[in-house]
Amino acid sequence: MKHGKKYVDSEKLIDRSKYYDSAEAVELCVKTATAKFDETVEVHVKMGVDGRHADQQVRGAIVLPNGTGKTIRVLAICKGDAAKDAQEAGADFIGAEEMVQKIQGGWMDFDVLITTPDMMGMVGRLGKILGPRGLMPNPKAGTVTREIGKAINEAKAGKIEYRLDKSNIIHCVIGRASFGAQKLQENFDALMGAIVKAKPAAAKGQYIRSCVIATTMGPGVRLNVNRFGA
């Protein structure tokens, strides 16, 4: 794949033979964010587990100290008092059966779906639609809860979910280049701390195998994972 001049120039700032500490890596990401828009900063963590086994799953959620820099559109599928709580908390869309039907019809104009336990029988029908997009509500992520108002506030504040993909890699956004190195570092530390804490008891060998941080349009920076002690 041929890259543009900006990418090539950015790549020259990175030593491909080196594994950087997180502070240096974040600084480099900010420096290499040369696009005309405010680039997203992403972390990609290769895990030493096998997600095909239930006892080796790594999944959870965390509110980043400085948010993600993205305006989050929240859909709350609930009824009764929960719907009132959702409205007070500032959910962008609220409903029940009609929202399920809307999604079945192709509507996907939301970033987070939060629901209550009593609605999961209905929401479960959307698994084939929501699952591949990472939008299926889950109790571990706090998106299936009776405290729906709290969950909405957390989502709006920058709560992110981390989970393994089919290659046992976790992909997460930790902010935007405009945040600057310090805020990105704080978000990175919070995310990695949560991942380390979520280590399954069944995990054997090296838990975190590699970690790369990159902006939307920039080259990846490899990190030294020894500091995580996992």
Secondary structure as UniProt FT lines:
FT   HELIX           5..11
FT   TURN            12..13
FT   TURN            16..17
FT   HELIX           22..32
FT   STRAND          40..47
FT   TURN            51..52
FT   HELIX           54..56
FT   STRAND          59..63
FT   TURN            65..66
FT   STRAND          74..77
FT   HELIX           80..89
FT   STRAND          93..95
FT   HELIX           97..104
FT   TURN            105..106
FT   STRAND          112..115
FT   HELIX           117..119
FT   HELIX           120..123
FT   HELIX           124..126
FT   HELIX           127..130
FT   HELIX           131..133
FT   HELIX           139..141
FT   HELIX           148..157
FT   STRAND          159..164
FT   TURN            166..167
FT   STRAND          169..176
FT   HELIX           177..179
FT   HELIX           181..197
FT   TURN            201..202
FT   STRAND          208..215
FT   STRAND          221..223
FT   HELIX           225..228
//
